[in-house]
Amino acid sequence: MSPAESGAGPSVVERPGTAATTSLPPIARRRGATRRLVASELALVLGRRRNRVLLVGLGLVPLLVGVMVRVTQGTALEGQGPGFIGRIVENGLFLVVASLFLCLPFLLPLTVGIASGDAVAGEAAAGTLRYLLVVPVDRTRLLLVKALGALTFAAAAVVTIAVVGLAVGAALFGVHDIALLSGGTVPVGDSVLRVAGVVAFVGMSMTGLVAVGLFFSTLTEVPIGAMAATVVVPIVSAVLDSLPALSAIQPWLLTHHWLDFAELLRISPDTGTLLSGLGVQAAWVAVFGALAWARFTTADVSS
């Protein structure tokens, strides 16, 4: 049995009619290949025109909301609107929170679903996945790199909303001591930390959806199908979360804890609530990550 057939890394490279030549040390070669693979994946995900357009669209949300609130300031419409809109005039930091609140039900899941659903299916549809596996690239490593790319894009989406919201909010309304939802105020430094915690919580709340998208992406070579299936999951979860008869399973639904970031805007945040939300995301990542791995490592995607 040859080294390749036994699963051991080859120590020589042989060509017909030539002498065997010593290859690079397996560990060094593997590390270098992984770095190149990660760099290539991140460049692909962040450099793709469609993904850039999605990020620009998300960035427009806090800009438009901030301008709208500024224009209506001092009129009968001031303070009207869902969620945290009415608090933006008090403190520009609330523009970050309000923008995330507005994007969470649909725009942010749509953006993350498109990127994660395309992770593997897009490569399969383009035919490049076959070449990657013929190199050969270890399938588990390749799946982890794809997951890293999707997670990076999800983080970029959340950070884009936060950075634009902070810049626009600071320019139009200023940054002051924040008035918490439970009453009382905290200094500017603490206010910024709390809003940063909100951004981090929302970003981590997208990890379960990334795992779902990665799983669907391994099931098909049609990217649009994987994207659509991924986007449908949070919609169905939100519908189920609104039905009182399903209260027993609602704490485990994907979207149930997405708005728990509001705990960070109270004097004493309930850490149990926050940890429960992150725990649910971890469970979704574990389940759908395992399903994606089982599918991807056994499917005939190279034929």
N, C-alpha and C positions, 0 to 999 in steps of 0.2 A: 504493500500500500504506500502511495506517495505521501509526502508531507501535506500536500494540499488536501488529499482525500482523508487523511487522519485528523485534519483540523488544526495541525500545528503550523506555525508561521514558517514559510520557506526561508532557508538561509542562503540559497543560491538561486540564480536565474540561469536557466539553460535554454539555448537555442539550437535547433538542428544544425549540425555542421560546424559548430563553434564550441570552444571550451567553456566550461562553466565559470562564471565570474561571481565573485563575492558581492552580495547586496549590502545595502545599508543595514545597520542594526535594526531589528524589527521594532523595538520600542521607539527609537528616534524617528523612524520613518512613520510610524503610526501617529505620533504626536504632531509631527509636521503636517501630515495629511489631514488630521482633525482640525488644526488651526486654519488650514486653507479652505476646508469644507465649510467651517463656520463663517469665515470671512466672505466666502462666495455666497452663502445663503443669506447673510445679513445684507450684502450688497444687492442681491436679487430682490429681497422683500422690501427694503427701504428705497431702492432705486426704481422700482416698477412704477410707471406713470399712473396706473390706476390707483395704487396705494397712496401715492402722493396727492392725488385728487381727493381721495377720501380724507386724508389728514387736513387738507385745506378746507374741505367742507365742514369738518368738525371745528376747526379754528374760527370759522365764520360765525358759529353759534354764539360764543361769548361776545364777539364784536357786535353782532346785530342786537343782542339782548342789552348790552351796555349802552349802545346808542339809543335804543328805544326808551330805556329807562331815563336816560339823560334828557331826551327830547320831551318826555311827558312829565318831567320833574316840575312841580309847582302847579300842575293842572289837576283837573278832576280825576284823571286816570292814574295819578301817582299812587303807588303802593298796591295797585291792582295786579293780579296775575297769580299763577300757581306757585306753590312751594315757597322758595326763599326770595322771590322777585322783589317783594315789598321791602326787604332789608338791604337791598343793594345800595340805596341812596344813603344809608347810614354808614356803610363801610364797603369799600371796593373789594375787600376779601370775599364778601358774600357773592360777588359775581362768579367766582370760581365754583363755589358750592352750588349756586343756582344753575350754572351751565351744566355741571355734572348731573344734577337732578333732572334737568330737561333732556339730556342725551341718554340717560340710563334706560328708559323704557324701550327705545327703538334704535336711535341713530348709532349709539355705541355698540350694542349687540350686532347691528347690521354690519358695521365696519369690521369688527373682530370676526364675525362669522364668515365674511368674504375672504379675509386673509387666511384663517385657519382651515376653511373648507377647501381652499386652493392649494394648500401646502403640498400634499402628495398627489392629489388628482390632477393638478395643473402640470406637474412633471410627467405624469403618466400620459396625459393627453398630448403633450408636446413630444413625447418619445424620449426625452432625456433621462427619465427614470431607468430605462433599460440599460443605457450606457453607464449610469452610475453603479448599477448592480453588477455589470459585467467587469468593472475595473479590477477586482471587486471591492465594493464598500460594504462593510458589515451592516446588516439591515438595522440592528438595534441602534448602532451609532448614527446611522442616517436618519432614523426616526427621531432620535433625540435632537439632532441638529434641526430638523424640520420643526419640532416643537419649540426649540429655542427661538427660531425665526418668527414663529407665530406669536410667542409670548413677547418678544421684543417689539413687534408691531402693535400688539395690544397695549403695552406700556407706552409706546410712542403716541398712540391715540389719546390715552388719558392725559399724558403730560402736555400734549398739544393744547387740549382744552384748558388745562390748568395754567399754562404759561400765558396763553393769549388772554384768558380771563383775568389773571393777576395784572398783566400789563395794562389792559383796558380799564380795569377797575381802579387801579392806582392812578391812572391818568385822569379819569373822569370824576372819581368820587374820593380819592385819597385812601390811605390805609391808616386805620385808627385802632384803639382798643376795641375789641369785639364784644358786642352784647350777646350773651349766650341765650339759648332757647329756654333754659330753666331759670333765667334771671341772673343779674349780676354781670360784671364785665371782667375781662382779663387783659393784661398788657399786650402791647403790639407783638412782642417777641413770642409770648405764649399763643397769641392769636395765629401767627404765621405757622407755628408748630402744629396747632390743631388743624388748620386747613391742609397742611402737608400730610397729616394723618388721614384726613378725609380722602385726599388724592391717592394715597397708598392703599387705603382700604378698597376704594373703587377699583384700582388696578388689580389687586389680588382677587377681587370678586369676579374678574373676567377669566381667571385661570380655568375654572370649570368649563366655561363655554369654549375655550381654546381646546381643551381635551376632547370635548364632544365633536368639534369641527375636525380635529385630527382623525378621530375614529371614522367619521363619515367620509373623510377624504381618502381613507384606505379602502373603502368599499367600492369605489367607482373610478372610472377614467373620464368621467364627465364632470368637470369642475363646478359648473352651474348647479348640478344636482346636489353635490356636497354642500355648496354654499347655501342653497335654499333649505336643505334639511337642517343645517346648523341654525339658521335664522329662525326657523319654525319652533325650535326647542324652547327658547325663552318666551316666545309668544304663548305657546301651550302652557308653559309653567306659570305664567302670569294669570292666565285664564283659570287654571286649576287652583291657584292661590286665592282666587276671589270667591270660591265656592265653600260656604260654611260646612257642607257635608263632608268635605275632605280635610277637615282640620287635623286629623291624625297624621296625615302624610305631608301637610304643608310645610312644617319646619325643615323638611329634607328636599324641598323643591329648589331648583337652581336659582330662581330669582327671589326667593322668600326674604333673604337677608340683605339684598342689594342696597336698600335704603337705610340700613342700620348705621351708616356713617353718621347719622344725626346724633348718635350717642356722644360723639367727640365734641359736639357743640353744647354739651351740658356741663355744669360745674363739676359733677362727679360722674364721669362716663361709666356705664355698666360694662365692665370688661368681659363679663360672662356672655353678654349679648354679642359683643364683637368677636369673641373667640368662637362662639357657636357658628357665626356666619362664616368665619374662615375655615372652621372644621368641616362645614358642609361642602365648601369649595374643594377642600382637600379630598373629601370622599368622592366627589365627582371626578376629580383628576385621577385618583387611584383606579376607579372603576373603568372609566372610559380610556384612560391611558393604557391600562392592561388589555382592554379589548382591542385598541389600536395596535398594540405590540403583537398580540396573538394573531391578528389578521395580517399584519404587514410582514411578519417573519415567516408565515406559512403560505401566503398567496403567491401564485405564479404571475408575478408582475413583470418578468423579464422576457416572456415569450412574445 
